[in-house]
Amino acid sequence: MRITGTHFNYYQVCKRKLWLFANGINMELCMEKRVAKMLKLCRKYLNWVQNSVFEGEITEFQLIQLEASAKKFMDPDIDSIIVFSSRSQMFMDKRIIGAERNPIDNFL
């Protein structure tokens, strides 16, 4: 087998991706399904802002439900969820530079 830069990169990033790539298994189809599931799940609780970015108010219980549901189909070697929280809405500031993908007008 000829080793390419892609093989080396996958070796550094994720051994599972290297094995899939070396054996000719298409990873993109699996990733697309996971992304679609995550999009549907997050839209259930939050507002979609732009690619892979959601915002909104969520209760602690809803966050636990979201995390539990997401872990069922996430690949922890590739996927991640980052949750930003604030103790008070008074200290939140939102600036958009460039085009706003999905304007939300429900902020007071």
MIDOSE-1310 file (N, C-alpha, C; in nm, 2 decimals, decimal comma, always signed):
residues 108
mrit	+0,08/-0,12/+0,00/+0,00/+0,00/+0,00/+0,09/+0,12/+0,00; +0,05/+0,22/-0,08/+0,13/+0,35/-0,09/+0,07/+0,44/+0,01; +0,16/+0,50/+0,10/+0,11/+0,59/+0,20/+0,12/+0,73/+0,15; +0,01/+0,80/+0,17/+0,00/+0,94/+0,12/-0,01/+1,03/+0,24
gthf	-0,02/+1,16/+0,21/-0,03/+1,26/+0,31/-0,17/+1,25/+0,38; -0,27/+1,20/+0,31/-0,40/+1,18/+0,37/-0,39/+1,07/+0,48; -0,32/+0,96/+0,45/-0,30/+0,85/+0,54/-0,23/+0,91/+0,67; -0,13/+0,99/+0,65/-0,05/+1,04/+0,76/-0,14/+1,13/+0,85
nyyq	-0,22/+1,22/+0,78/-0,31/+1,31/+0,85/-0,41/+1,23/+0,93; -0,47/+1,13/+0,87/-0,57/+1,05/+0,95/-0,51/+0,98/+1,06; -0,38/+0,94/+1,05/-0,31/+0,87/+1,15/-0,29/+0,96/+1,27; -0,26/+1,09/+1,25/-0,25/+1,19/+1,35/-0,38/+1,23/+1,42
vckr	-0,49/+1,24/+1,34/-0,61/+1,29/+1,39/-0,70/+1,18/+1,45; -0,72/+1,07/+1,37/-0,81/+0,97/+1,42/-0,78/+0,83/+1,35; -0,74/+0,74/+1,43/-0,70/+0,60/+1,38/-0,82/+0,54/+1,31; -0,94/+0,56/+1,36/-1,06/+0,50/+1,30/-1,08/+0,55/+1,15
klwl	-1,06/+0,69/+1,14/-1,07/+0,74/+1,00/-0,96/+0,69/+0,91; -0,84/+0,66/+0,96/-0,74/+0,61/+0,88/-0,78/+0,47/+0,84; -0,83/+0,38/+0,93/-0,87/+0,25/+0,89/-0,98/+0,25/+0,78; -1,08/+0,34/+0,80/-1,19/+0,35/+0,70/-1,13/+0,39/+0,57
fang	-1,05/+0,49/+0,57/-0,99/+0,55/+0,44/-0,90/+0,44/+0,37; -0,82/+0,37/+0,45/-0,73/+0,27/+0,39/-0,81/+0,15/+0,33; -0,93/+0,13/+0,39/-1,01/+0,01/+0,34/-1,12/+0,06/+0,24; -1,11/+0,18/+0,20/-1,20/+0,23/+0,09/-1,34/+0,25/+0,13
inme	-1,36/+0,27/+0,26/-1,50/+0,29/+0,31/-1,53/+0,44/+0,31; -1,64/+0,48/+0,25/-1,68/+0,62/+0,24/-1,72/+0,68/+0,38; -1,65/+0,77/+0,43/-1,68/+0,83/+0,56/-1,79/+0,94/+0,55; -1,79/+1,00/+0,43/-1,88/+1,12/+0,42/-2,03/+1,08/+0,43
lcme	-2,07/+0,97/+0,38/-2,21/+0,93/+0,40/-2,25/+0,91/+0,54; -2,16/+0,85/+0,62/-2,19/+0,84/+0,77/-2,19/+0,97/+0,83; -2,10/+1,06/+0,79/-2,10/+1,20/+0,85/-2,22/+1,28/+0,82; -2,27/+1,27/+0,69/-2,38/+1,34/+0,65/-2,51/+1,30/+0,73
krva	-2,52/+1,17/+0,76/-2,63/+1,12/+0,84/-2,63/+1,17/+0,98; -2,51/+1,18/+1,04/-2,49/+1,23/+1,18/-2,52/+1,38/+1,18; -2,47/+1,45/+1,08/-2,50/+1,59/+1,08/-2,65/+1,62/+1,07; -2,72/+1,55/+0,98/-2,86/+1,57/+0,97/-2,93/+1,53/+1,10
kmlk	-2,89/+1,43/+1,17/-2,96/+1,39/+1,29/-2,93/+1,50/+1,40; -2,81/+1,55/+1,40/-2,78/+1,66/+1,50/-2,85/+1,78/+1,47; -2,87/+1,82/+1,34/-2,94/+1,94/+1,30/-3,09/+1,93/+1,35; -3,15/+1,81/+1,33/-3,29/+1,79/+1,37/-3,30/+1,80/+1,52
lcrk	-3,21/+1,73/+1,59/-3,21/+1,73/+1,74/-3,19/+1,87/+1,79; -3,10/+1,95/+1,75/-3,07/+2,08/+1,80/-3,19/+2,18/+1,77; -3,25/+2,16/+1,65/-3,36/+2,25/+1,62/-3,48/+2,23/+1,71; -3,48/+2,11/+1,77/-3,59/+2,08/+1,86/-3,59/+2,17/+1,99
ylnw	-3,46/+2,21/+2,03/-3,45/+2,28/+2,15/-3,40/+2,43/+2,13; -3,33/+2,45/+2,02/-3,27/+2,58/+2,00/-3,30/+2,64/+1,86; -3,26/+2,76/+1,84/-3,27/+2,83/+1,71/-3,15/+2,82/+1,63; -3,16/+2,78/+1,50/-3,05/+2,76/+1,41/-3,00/+2,90/+1,37
vqns	-2,87/+2,93/+1,38/-2,82/+3,06/+1,35/-2,74/+3,05/+1,21; -2,65/+2,95/+1,20/-2,58/+2,93/+1,08/-2,52/+2,79/+1,09; -2,44/+2,75/+0,99/-2,39/+2,61/+0,98/-2,34/+2,57/+1,12; -2,39/+2,47/+1,18/-2,35/+2,41/+1,30/-2,35/+2,50/+1,42
vfeg	-2,43/+2,61/+1,42/-2,44/+2,70/+1,53/-2,58/+2,72/+1,56; -2,61/+2,70/+1,69/-2,75/+2,72/+1,74/-2,74/+2,81/+1,87; -2,85/+2,88/+1,89/-2,86/+2,96/+2,01/-3,00/+2,96/+2,07; -3,01/+3,00/+2,19/-3,14/+3,01/+2,25/-3,13/+2,98/+2,40
eite	-3,24/+2,99/+2,47/-3,25/+2,96/+2,61/-3,30/+2,82/+2,62; -3,23/+2,74/+2,71/-3,26/+2,60/+2,73/-3,25/+2,57/+2,88; -3,34/+2,50/+2,93/-3,34/+2,46/+3,08/-3,23/+2,36/+3,10; -3,19/+2,34/+3,22/-3,09/+2,24/+3,26/-3,14/+2,10/+3,22
fqli	-3,26/+2,07/+3,24/-3,32/+1,94/+3,21/-3,32/+1,92/+3,06; -3,35/+2,02/+2,98/-3,35/+2,01/+2,83/-3,21/+1,99/+2,78; -3,11/+2,06/+2,85/-2,97/+2,04/+2,81/-2,93/+1,89/+2,83; -2,97/+1,84/+2,95/-2,93/+1,70/+2,98/-3,00/+1,61/+2,87
qlea	-3,12/+1,63/+2,83/-3,19/+1,55/+2,73/-3,11/+1,56/+2,60; -3,08/+1,69/+2,56/-3,01/+1,71/+2,44/-2,87/+1,64/+2,43; -2,80/+1,65/+2,54/-2,67/+1,58/+2,55/-2,69/+1,42/+2,54; -2,78/+1,37/+2,61/-2,81/+1,23/+2,61/-2,84/+1,18/+2,47
sakk	-2,93/+1,25/+2,41/-2,97/+1,21/+2,27/-2,86/+1,23/+2,17; -2,78/+1,33/+2,18/-2,66/+1,35/+2,09/-2,56/+1,24/+2,11; -2,53/+1,20/+2,23/-2,43/+1,10/+2,25/-2,46/+0,97/+2,19; -2,59/+0,94/+2,16/-2,63/+0,82/+2,10/-2,58/+0,80/+1,96
fmdp	-2,56/+0,91/+1,88/-2,51/+0,90/+1,75/-2,38/+0,98/+1,72; -2,33/+1,05/+1,82/-2,20/+1,12/+1,80/-2,08/+1,03/+1,79; -1,98/+1,07/+1,72/-1,85/+1,00/+1,72/-1,76/+1,09/+1,80; -1,73/+1,05/+1,93/-1,65/+1,14/+2,02/-1,51/+1,17/+1,96
dids	-1,46/+1,09/+1,87/-1,33/+1,12/+1,81/-1,33/+1,23/+1,71; -1,45/+1,26/+1,65/-1,47/+1,36/+1,55/-1,56/+1,47/+1,59; -1,67/+1,44/+1,65/-1,78/+1,54/+1,67/-1,76/+1,60/+1,81; -1,82/+1,72/+1,83/-1,81/+1,79/+1,96/-1,93/+1,88/+1,97
iivf	-1,97/+1,91/+2,09/-2,07/+2,01/+2,12/-2,01/+2,11/+2,22; -2,02/+2,23/+2,19/-1,96/+2,34/+2,28/-2,08/+2,42/+2,33; -2,10/+2,42/+2,46/-2,21/+2,49/+2,52/-2,16/+2,62/+2,59; -2,21/+2,73/+2,56/-2,17/+2,86/+2,62/-2,29/+2,89/+2,71
ssrs	-2,26/+2,93/+2,83/-2,37/+2,97/+2,92/-2,34/+3,10/+2,99; -2,44/+3,17/+3,04/-2,43/+3,29/+3,10/-2,52/+3,29/+3,23; -2,47/+3,35/+3,33/-2,55/+3,35/+3,46/-2,66/+3,45/+3,44; -2,64/+3,55/+3,36/-2,75/+3,65/+3,34/-2,75/+3,70/+3,20
qmfm	-2,87/+3,72/+3,15/-2,88/+3,77/+3,01/-2,83/+3,91/+3,00; -2,82/+3,98/+3,12/-2,77/+4,12/+3,12/-2,63/+4,13/+3,07; -2,55/+4,02/+3,09/-2,41/+4,02/+3,05/-2,38/+3,96/+2,91; -2,49/+3,93/+2,84/-2,47/+3,87/+2,71/-2,46/+3,98/+2,60
dkri	-2,37/+3,97/+2,51/-2,35/+4,07/+2,40/-2,33/+3,99/+2,27; -2,41/+4,02/+2,17/-2,40/+3,95/+2,05/-2,37/+4,05/+1,93; -2,26/+4,03/+1,86/-2,22/+4,11/+1,75/-2,21/+4,02/+1,63; -2,27/+4,06/+1,52/-2,26/+3,99/+1,40/-2,18/+4,07/+1,29
igae	-2,07/+4,01/+1,24/-1,99/+4,07/+1,14/-2,02/+3,99/+1,01; -2,06/+4,06/+0,91/-2,09/+3,99/+0,79/-2,24/+3,96/+0,78; -2,28/+3,87/+0,69/-2,42/+3,83/+0,67/-2,48/+3,75/+0,78; -2,59/+3,79/+0,83/-2,66/+3,71/+0,93/-2,74/+3,60/+0,86
rnpi	-2,71/+3,47/+0,89/-2,77/+3,36/+0,81/-2,92/+3,34/+0,85; -2,95/+3,35/+0,97/-3,09/+3,33/+1,01/-3,13/+3,43/+1,12; -3,18/+3,54/+1,08/-3,21/+3,64/+1,18/-3,32/+3,60/+1,28; -3,29/+3,63/+1,41/-3,39/+3,59/+1,51/-3,43/+3,72/+1,58
dnfl	-3,56/+3,75/+1,58/-3,61/+3,88/+1,63/-3,68/+3,86/+1,76; -3,66/+3,75/+1,83/-3,73/+3,73/+1,95/-3,65/+3,77/+2,08; -3,55/+3,85/+2,06/-3,47/+3,90/+2,18/-3,53/+4,04/+2,22; -3,54/+4,05/+2,35/-3,60/+4,18/+2,40/-3,49/+4,28/+2,43
